[in-house]
């Protein structure tokens, strides 16, 4: 029963993490820059990014907690696999915190286009990296342990 609940929580967390990141990177950002003025795009992208960051913090903490619970009952290669997944989750958490609390506020205060573009590019890069970390966790979970 507990292991089923943990699995459900992990699937939900991974869906939100990967789905949210992919939606921003692949759909929202390109469409905003294509159809809106810079000011409108910045305003909407900033709000979406802040909300995603606010959502991702508890999601990633919950995912990390479920992995830690699983680690308590594992040993050997399975333990190593879960530790790797945990490293990816903590990496994603660090990227979310950096983007949410350092990059986003600086983007809102950016006085010129050059600074804004540099920060925006960094934010998009962090989102793409976060997307790949989420995918890495899924791959880590599905690769069988053979030892």
N, C-alpha and C positions, 0 to 999 in steps of 0.2 A: 504494500500500500504506500509506504513512504517513498520507495524508489519510483513508483509510478507518478506520485505527486512531484517529486524532484524533476523527473523527465518532462512533465507537462510544463513546469515553471521554466525549465531550461529552453524548451522549444519556443515558448512565448517570448522569453527574453531575447533569444537569438533572432526571432522574427522581427521584433521591434528594433533591435540594434541594426541588423542588416537591411531590413526594409526601410527604416527611417533614413539611414545613410544613403542607400541607393536612390531613394526618392529625391532627396535633396541634390545629390550629385548629378543624377541622370535626367531629372525632369524639372525640378523647381528652378535651380540656378540658371540653366540655359534658357528657359522660357522667360524668366524675369528679365534677363539682360537683352533678350531679343525683342520684347514687346513693350517695355516700360522705359521711362526716362531714368537716368542714373539715380536721382533722388528717390524716386518711387521704388526702384529695384533695391536700393540700399535699405530703405525703410522696411520693406517687406522681408527681404533676405535676413536682415538683422533680427526681426521678430521671430521668424521661423527658426533661425539658428539658435536663438536664446531658448525657445521652447523645446527644441530638440535636445539641446544640452541639458536643460532642466529635467526632461523626461529620461534621458540616458543615464544620468547619475544613479537614481535608484534602480533602474533596470540592470545596470552593470554590477552594482553592489549585490543585488539579489542573485544574479547569475554567479558571481564569485562565491557567495555564501553557499549556494547549492553545490558548487564544485568542492568547496571545503568540507561540506558534510559527506560527500562521496569519498573524498580523500581519507577521511577518518577510518573508513572500513576497507581500504585497499592496500595492497603491497605489490612489489615487483614492477613489472612492465606497465600494468594498468595504472599504478600510482604515478609513474613517470609521465605517462600520456596525459593524465589529469593535471599534473603540475604544469605541463606545457600549455594546456588549455587555460589554466589559471594565469600564467604569464601573459598570454594573449589578451585575456580579459582585463588584467591590470594595466597593460599597455593601452588598451582602448579607453580605459578610465582616465589615465593620465592625459591622453589626447583630448578627451572631452573637457576635462578641467582646464587645460591650457587654452583650448579654443573658446570655451564659454566665459572664463574669467579674465583672460589676458587679451586675446585677439579681438573678440567681439567688442569690448568696450573701446579699444583703440580704433577700431573701424568706425564706430559711431562718432569719435572725436577727430577723425582724420580731416585735416584742414585742406589738403590738396589731393588732386587725382592720383599723383604718383604714389603717395603714401597709402591711399585707399586701395589702389590696385595691388600693391605689394602685400598688404594685409589680407586682401580678399583672396589673392592667389595662395597665400599661406593657409588660410582657412579652408579653401577647397582642397588643398593638398592634404591637410589633416583629416578632412572628411573621407577622402579616398583611402588614405592609410587606415583609418578606422574601419572602413568597409572591408578592406582586405584582412584586417585582424579578426573581424567577425566571421568572415568566410574561413579563415584559418582555424578558428575554434570548431566550426562545423566539420571541417576536414579531419581535425584531430579526434573529434568524437566518433566519426564513422569509420576511420581506419582501424581495422582489427588489430588486436594485440596478439603477437605470435611469439611467445616465449614460454 
